Amino acid sequence: MGLVVSTTASYGDIFGRRSSPTTPPPTPTPAGSSSNPPPTDTTLEPELVRVFHHFDANGDDRISAAEMRESCGCTAAEAKEMVAAADRDGDGFISLEELRALFEDGDQLDTLRAAFAEYDENGDGVITAEELRRALRRLGIVGEEMTAERCVEIVAAVDRDGDGVISFDEFKAMMATKPAA
């Protein structure tokens, strides 16, 4: 997985609006010190655990909206939204595992954005039938049989809102769909 995060990262960095930060090397912990209890899952990276404990002000092994609001200096509504975005089990809190999953999802999202950019030649946030045709040819995925008409059909099959182009959300949904067996 190779995930390293900085405890100085902003809440936007952590909760889905992050850029590609350069992270400092982990700070060594002096022998014998135990400022934070060890994580129950030893595969979790130490930096992620430190970030979690930074937000978990009361030490109950879960991050509440109130703790998020206090740590980030955001509104109560923003804090509630951030917790809801990461809360997979619906208990109203973020656990360490949910925070880890959030970062893994972010890595996958970054990969999808990079793939989308390969097709969105002009960077306008949508893929047209013509951009699709040129990208497929450029990537060597198809030959001359990929006509403009066929690309229009492909776009129409993915285009959920009927605007004639593929948005990033439509691309993401398409990539999440398992191919028919």
Backbone as a ProteinNet text record, in pm:
[ID]
protein_1_A
[PRIMARY]
MGLVVSTTASYGDIFGRRSSPTTPPPTPTPAGSSSNPPPTDTTLEPELVRVFHHFDANGDDRISAAEMRESCGCTAAEAKEMVAAADRDGDGFISLEELRALFEDGDQLDTLRAAFAEYDENGDGVITAEELRRALRRLGIVGEEMTAERCVEIVAAVDRDGDGVISFDEFKAMMATKPAA
[TERTIARY]
84.2	0	88	189.6	284	228.8	131.4	68.3	143.8	182.9	244.9	173.2	132.4	64.8	135.9	113.9	176.7	76.2	118.2	29.2	-0.4	72.2	44.7	-47.5	-97.9	-188.1	-317	-373.6	-499.1	-614.3	-729.2	-843.4	-887.2	-866.9	-899.3	-811.3	-683.7	-593.5	-640	-685.4	-720.9	-857.2	-951	-1086.7	-1127.8	-1046.8	-1087.8	-1046.8	-998.2	-959.8	-809	-733.5	-590.8	-514.7	-403	-314.2	-207.2	-101.5	8.1	114.1	93.2	188.1	318.9	424.8	550.3	549.1	577.7	566.1	703.7	717	845.4	868.3	993.1	1018	958.1	919.3	861.2	957.2	901.9	980.8	1003.5	1128.6	1152.4	1098.4	1043.5	991.3	1097.8	1131	1233.1	1192.8	1292.7	1266.8	1201.5	1102.2	1034.9	921.8	907.8	796.6	671.7	560.3	434.4	326.2	348.9	250.8	119.6	122.8	2.6	1.4	-113.6	-116.9	-93.6	-33.4	-7.9	-140.1	-144.2	-265.9	-292.1	-417.2	-450.2	-413.2	-410.2	-371.3	-229.2	-133.1	7.1	45.3	-42.6	-10.9	-35.3	-98.1	-124.2	4.7	23.3	143.1	143.4	260.2	268.6	217.6	244.8	198.2	46.2	-18.4	-164.4	-219.1	-156.5	-198.2	-180.8	-69.9	-47.6	-153.6	-188.4	-293.1	-424.6	-455.8	-579.8	-584.7	-477.8	-474.5	-477.5	-426.5	-435.2	-581.8	-661.8	-804.3	-885	-845.6	-917.9	-874.7	-923.2	-878.4	-907.4	-1019.9	-1053.7	-1002.1	-934	-870.7	-964	-1087	-1180.6	-1175.4	-1070.5	-1048.1	-1154.3	-1212.1	-1303.8	-1308.6	-1327.7	-1330.2	-1474.5	-1518.2	-1654.5	-1655.7	-1773.7	-1786.8	-1737.6	-1762.9	-1717.4	-1564.7	-1498.6	-1352.5	-1299.7	-1367.9	-1328.5	-1340.2	-1451.2	-1474.7	-1365.6	-1334.6	-1233.4	-1094.7	-1058.8	-926.2	-907.7	-1013.9	-1003	-1045.5	-1116.8	-1166.6	-1273.4	-1350.1	-1455.2	-1591	-1694.3	-1827.9	-1876.7	-1979.9	-2038.3	-2091.2	-2151.9	-2205.4	-2093.4	-1981.6	-1868.1	-1808.5	-1796.8	-1741.4	-1830	-1960.5	-2055	-2045.5	-2030.1	-2018.1	-1890.4	-1779.8	-1653.1	-1660.6	-1720.9	-1734.2	-1823.9	-1933.9	-2026.1	-1957.9	-1869.6	-1800.5	-1709.4	-1655.8	-1562.6	-1628.1	-1743.9	-1810.8	-1876.8	-1810.6	-1861.7	-1959.1	-1948.8	-2038.6	-2161.5	-2171.7	-2290.9	-2307.1	-2198.7	-2211.2	-2192.7	-2165.9	-2150.2	-2010.9	-1915.2	-1777.2	-1683.5	-1558.3	-1455	-1361.4	-1348.8	-1253.5	-1120.2	-1018.8	-888	-896.8	-969	-985.1	-1058.2	-1157.2	-1229.9	-1139.7	-1051.7	-957.4	-860.7	-813.1	-723.2	-794.2	-919.3	-995.7	-1015.9	-1033.4	-1050.1	-925.5	-808.5	-685.7	-669.1	-704.2	-695.6	-788	-909.4	-1003.3	-946.8	-880.5	-820.1	-712.6	-633.9	-532.9	-598.4	-707.6	-779.4	-839.6	-890.2	-948.9	-843	-724	-614.6	-581.3	-581.2	-554.2	-662.4	-788.5	-898.1	-888.4	-853.7	-839.4	-729.1	-620.6	-512.2	-558.4	-632.8	-685.6	-783.2	-869.8	-966.2	-892.7	-785.8	-708.5	-647.1	-620.2	-568.1	-668.6	-795.4	-900.5	-945.5	-946	-991.1	-876.5	-856.8	-741.8	-732.5	-844.2	-839.4	-858.4	-875.5	-883.6	-1009.2	-1117.4	-1240.8	-1331.6	-1286.9	-1363.2	-1463.3	-1465.7	-1554.5	-1480.9	-1528.7	-1472.8	-1577.9	-1541	-1631.2	-1607	-1695.2	-1679.3	-1549.5	-1518.4	-1395.7	-1271.6	-1273.1	-1159.5	-1143.5	-1254.1	-1249.8	-1184.5	-1227.8	-1173.8	-1023.6	-980.8	-838	-756.6	-808.9	-735.9	-723.2	-829	-822.2	-720.1	-715.2	-614.8	-474.8	-457.5	-326.8	-274.6	-364.6	-324.7	-308.7	-341	-325.6	-428.8	-540.8	-642.7	-728.4	-751.7	-836.4	-772.9	-823.5	-774.1	-874.1	-874.2	-959.6	-1107.8	-1144.6	-1286.7	-1356.3	-1277.6	-1337.3	-1377.6	-1497.2	-1547.5	-1601	-1622.1	-1681.2	-1819.4	-1894.5	-2028.7	-2022.9	-1927.8	-1913.5	-1876.4	-1792.1	-1754.5	-1874.7	-1960.5	-2082.3	-2170.1	-2177.9	-2256.1	-2198.9	-2067.1	-2001.6	-2029.6	-2014.3	-2040.6	-2185.2	-2278.8	-2421.3	-2450.2	-2379	-2400.8	-2355.3	-2256.5	-2201.3	-2265.4	-2312.7	-2366	-2500.7	-2498.5	-2620.6	-2710.2	-2651.3	-2733.3	-2775.3	-2735	-2780.8	-2721.6	-2605.4	-2547.4	-2452.4	-2437.7	-2357.9	-2209.2	-2165.9	-2024.8	-2014.8	-1894.2	-1870	-1802.8	-1870.8	-1812.8	-1724.8	-1649.2	-1565.4	-1650.1	-1764.4	-1850.8	-1903.3	-1938	-1984.9	-1871.5	-1751	-1633.2	-1605	-1613.4	-1589.5	-1690.9	-1818.4	-1922.6	-1897.7	-1855.7	-1826.4	-1711	-1607.1	-1491.5	-1523.8	-1623.6	-1663.5	-1751.1	-1806.9	-1894	-1811.6	-1852.7	-1782.5	-1828.5	-1733.7	-1771.9	-1856.3	-1946.8	-2032.2	-1946.3	-1979.3	-1900.1	-1935.3
-118.3	0	123.6	132.6	241.3	378	384.9	512	578.8	703.3	783.1	916.4	961.5	1090.1	1175.9	1301.8	1395.7	1439.4	1447.2	1493.8	1641.2	1710.1	1850.8	1870.7	1763.7	1774.1	1842.9	1918.7	1986.7	1887.5	1923.4	1834.6	1813.8	1911.3	1894.7	1789.2	1785.7	1684.1	1544.9	1533	1402.4	1355.1	1446.5	1405.2	1436	1389.1	1386	1501.5	1608.6	1721.1	1740.7	1633.7	1642.6	1651	1715.7	1721.2	1615.5	1622.4	1527.7	1588.2	1580.9	1645.6	1570.8	1645	1579.6	1559.5	1438.8	1408.3	1398	1449.9	1440.5	1297.1	1260	1125.6	1110.9	987.1	967.4	1010.5	1071.1	1114.5	995.4	963.1	848	875.2	772.2	781.6	730.6	807.7	762.4	630.3	548	418.4	437.9	358.8	362.9	462.2	552	646.6	582.4	618.7	560.7	667.8	773.8	881.7	838.2	747.3	693.3	542.1	484	338.6	276.6	157.6	95.5	56.8	61.9	24.1	-124.6	-162.9	-304.1	-377.6	-310.5	-371.6	-327.5	-418.5	-382.4	-349.8	-369.5	-334.7	-187.2	-114.8	26.9	105.5	202.6	283.4	373.3	394.3	477.8	620.2	679.5	815.9	823.1	724.6	721.8	713.2	634	621.2	755.2	822.9	954.2	1055	1054.3	1143.8	1112.3	983.8	942.7	993.5	973.9	1017	1168.6	1239.3	1385.1	1428.8	1365.1	1399.9	1342.4	1226.9	1160.1	1221.6	1343.2	1421.3	1354.1	1282.7	1222.7	1079.7	1028.6	897.8	779.1	792.6	680.3	591.8	608	529.7	550.1	669.7	706.8	858.8	907.6	1052.2	1094.9	1186.8	1238.9	1366.2	1410.2	1536.3	1652.7	1646.2	1753.2	1759	1643.8	1641.5	1692.1	1655.1	1700.4	1853.2	1905.9	2050.3	2122.2	2071.8	2133.7	2127.2	2012.5	1995.5	2075.9	2085.9	2148.8	2294	2337.7	2473.8	2498.1	2395.2	2407.3	2420.5	2436.3	2447	2309.4	2307.9	2180.9	2102	2170.9	2102.9	2040.9	2113.6	2060.5	1939.2	1947.3	1836.6	1713.4	1734.6	1623	1559	1641.1	1591.5	1509.2	1557	1484.8	1349.6	1348.4	1222	1126.4	1176.7	1092.4	1034	1111.3	1063.6	945	937.8	830.7	718.5	744	649.3	536.8	422.4	309.7	221.1	218.6	130.5	202.8	332.6	408.4	440.1	431.6	459.3	607.1	690.3	833.2	875.4	786.4	813.4	757.6	802.9	748.6	663.9	537.6	449.4	456	397.8	392.9	318.9	209.7	132.7	214.4	292	374.9	485	539.8	639.6	577.4	458	387.4	362.8	317.1	291.3	418.7	529.1	657.8	690.6	666.5	692.3	595.9	469.4	373.8	415.3	457.9	505	626.8	714.1	832.5	795	692	645.2	591.8	517.5	465.6	579.7	679.7	794.6	870.3	883.7	948.6	871.7	740.5	657	676.1	679.8	701.5	839.6	940.4	1075.7	1078.9	1009.1	1004.2	933.3	825.5	754.3	843.1	913	1003.1	1110.7	1162.7	1268.4	1220.7	1091.1	1036.8	1054	1051.9	1065.3	1210.4	1285.9	1425.5	1513.7	1515.9	1582.9	1731.4	1802.3	1946.8	1988.6	1891.7	1920.3	1992.9	1981.4	2052.2	1973.5	1856.5	1780.2	1683.1	1668.2	1571.1	1504.6	1385.9	1313.2	1312.1	1367.2	1366.6	1238.4	1210.1	1092.9	1103.7	1222.2	1241.3	1223.4	1274.6	1253	1103.9	1034.8	890.6	819.4	852	786.7	810.8	936	967.2	899.2	898.5	837	686.7	621.6	476.8	442.3	521.8	500.3	528.2	637.9	676.2	569.4	512.5	410.2	272.5	262.9	135.7	31.6	75.4	-18.2	-68.2	14.9	-23.1	22.2	-34.3	3	91.1	80.5	162.7	134.5	20.4	-12.2	77.4	154.1	244.8	373	372.4	486.1	592.1	710.2	818.7	778.1	708.2	664.3	565.4	474.1	375.3	445.1	546.3	621.9	697.1	750.8	816.6	716.1	593.6	487.8	454.5	446.3	416.3	527.2	651.3	764.5	760.5	735.6	730.8	620.4	509.5	398.8	433.4	521.9	558.3	686.7	771.6	904.1	893.2	906.8	891.6	1014.4	1132.9	1254.5	1305.7	1236.3	1270	1395.5	1440.6	1563.1	1537.2	1410.3	1377.4	1363.1	1368.4	1353.4	1265.5	1221.4	1140.6	1229	1251	1326.8	1233.6	1290.5	1206.3	1110	1154.7	1066.2	951.4	978.4	871.9	776.1	829.9	748	657.7	715.9	640.9	527.6	557.1	453.3	343.3	382.5	285.1	194.5	252.5	173.7	82.4	117.3	33.9	-82.3	-75.3	-180.3	-300.3	-417.1	-539.6	-582.8	-622.5	-665.4	-791.7	-803.6	-924.2	-1044.5	-1157	-1278.1	-1348
0	0	0	83.1	77.4	113	196.4	231.1	344.4	324.4	428.9	428.7	544.7	555	656.5	649.3	741.4	846.1	968.5	1074.3	1059.6	973.8	949.6	830.4	772.6	658.6	700.9	609.9	641.6	634.5	691.6	685	541.7	454	312.6	248.5	289.6	238.3	279.4	400.7	454.4	407.1	392.1	362.1	219.9	123.9	-14	-102.2	-48.2	-131.2	-119.3	-135.1	-113.6	-245.4	-241.7	-356.2	-334.9	-409.1	-394.2	-305	-173	-83.5	-77.2	-50.4	-19.4	130.3	172.2	313.9	376.3	497.2	565	611	632.3	682.9	822.2	857.8	990.9	1099.7	1203.4	1317	1407.9	1439.2	1527	1667.6	1727.4	1862.6	1958.5	2060.5	2155.5	2220.7	2244.4	2307.2	2442.9	2467.1	2596.2	2604.7	2504.7	2512.8	2455	2512.6	2464.9	2467.9	2390.2	2389	2327	2232.8	2172	2188.4	2218.6	2229.6	2092.7	2086.8	1957.5	1890.6	1756.6	1687.8	1702.9	1694.6	1704.9	1577.8	1463.2	1337.2	1307	1317.7	1303	1159.9	1063.4	925.6	896.6	988.2	966.6	981.9	895.8	898.3	1021.1	1080.3	1200.6	1177.4	1061.4	1035.2	1035.3	976.9	973.9	1116.4	1199.5	1339.5	1410.8	1384.4	1447.2	1402.2	1274.8	1225.6	1295.4	1304.9	1370.3	1514	1587	1727.4	1741.3	1641.8	1643	1641	1558.5	1549.1	1664.8	1714.7	1824.1	1958.1	1983.3	2099	2232.2	2244.8	2373.8	2388.7	2286.7	2297	2301.6	2249.3	2254	2129.2	2049	1927	1820.1	1817.2	1711.1	1703.1	1582.2	1558.8	1540.3	1623.1	1614	1529.7	1492.7	1419.5	1505.5	1635.4	1724.7	1727.5	1732.9	1730.9	1596.6	1490.2	1357.6	1348.7	1397.8	1395.5	1474.6	1592.3	1677.7	1614.1	1558.1	1498.2	1371.3	1292.3	1160.6	1158.7	1260.5	1261.9	1156.8	1126.8	1025.6	1094.8	1015.5	1072.8	1116.4	1197.4	1241.9	1122.8	1027.8	908.5	826.1	809	733.7	805.2	936.5	1013.9	1002.7	1012.3	1000.4	862.4	760	622.8	605.3	662.8	652	723.4	840.6	912.9	833.6	781.3	704.5	581.1	518.8	399	428.7	548.4	584.1	663.6	722.3	812.7	733.9	727.4	647.8	722.6	855.4	930.5	983.6	959.7	995.5	1142.4	1219.4	1362.8	1397.3	1295.7	1320	1361.3	1352.4	1390.4	1284.6	1287.4	1200.2	1284.3	1249.7	1317.4	1242.8	1302.3	1238.3	1105.6	1103	978.7	872.7	912.2	816.3	760.4	844	796.9	696.4	725.4	633	500.6	507	384.8	304	373.5	305.6	223.5	280.6	207.1	91.4	109.3	-0.2	-113.6	-80.1	-181.7	-253.3	-180.2	-240.7	-341	-310.6	-403.8	-530.5	-515.7	-631.5	-712.2	-644.6	-712.3	-792.1	-735.9	-807.7	-935.2	-927.6	-1044.3	-1149.6	-1106.2	-1200.1	-1265	-1186.7	-1243	-1349.2	-1325	-1422.9	-1550.4	-1535.8	-1653.3	-1729.8	-1658	-1720.4	-1800.9	-1745.2	-1811.6	-1943.2	-1953.9	-2079.5	-2192.9	-2161.1	-2261.3	-2277.8	-2171.9	-2174	-2222.8	-2353.3	-2414	-2382.6	-2384.3	-2364.5	-2219	-2129.4	-1986.7	-1943.1	-2020.4	-1985.7	-1891.2	-1845.5	-1747.2	-1805.3	-1937.9	-2002.7	-2118	-2154.4	-2267.7	-2378.3	-2492.4	-2608	-2687.5	-2780.6	-2866.7	-2946.9	-2994.9	-3073.1	-2985.2	-2863.2	-2772.1	-2742.8	-2725.9	-2701	-2818.6	-2939.8	-3059.6	-3071.5	-3056.2	-3068.4	-2957.9	-2835.9	-2724.5	-2743.5	-2787.3	-2808.8	-2916.8	-3020.5	-3126.7	-3072.7	-3001.3	-2946.7	-2851.6	-2772.5	-2675.9	-2738.7	-2868.9	-2939.9	-2901.1	-2846.4	-2800.3	-2915.7	-3015.4	-3128.4	-3258.9	-3368.2	-3500.4	-3572.7	-3701.5	-3786.6	-3766.9	-3711.7	-3693.2	-3590.2	-3516.7	-3418.4	-3490.8	-3542.9	-3618.4	-3523.3	-3576.2	-3497.8	-3448.4	-3533.5	-3495.1	-3379.2	-3382.8	-3275	-3144.5	-3151.5	-3030.7	-2974.5	-3060	-3014.7	-2940.3	-2991.7	-2925	-2787.8	-2779.5	-2651	-2551	-2594.5	-2505.7	-2458.9	-2550.6	-2515.2	-2413.2	-2422.8	-2329.8	-2188	-2176.1	-2046.2	-1991.9	-2081.2	-2048.5	-1975.6	-1844.1	-1763.7	-1765	-1779.7	-1774	-1911.5	-2017.4	-2151.1	-2211.9	-2162.9	-2218	-2335.2	-2373.2	-2490.9	-2467.3	-2343.1	-2307.4	-2182.3	-2153.7	-2033.8	-1930	-1817.6	-1706.1	-1623.4	-1529.8	-1445.1	-1363	-1309.2	-1230.8	-1316.1	-1440	-1530.2	-1563.5	-1582.4	-1608.2	-1489	-1369.1	-1245.6	-1232.2	-1260.2	-1252.6	-1354.7	-1475.5	-1578.6	-1535	-1477.5	-1435.6	-1317.7	-1239.5	-1125.4	-1169	-1289	-1338.7	-1380.1	-1333.8	-1370.2	-1509.5	-1595.6	-1728.5	-1724.4	-1821.7	-1829.5	-1861.9	-1801.3	-1820.3	-1948.6
[MASK]
+++++++++++++++++++++++++++++++++++++++++++++++++++++++++++++++++++++++++++++++++++++++++++++++++++++++++++++++++++++++++++++++++++++++++++++++++++++++++++++++++++++++++++++++++++++

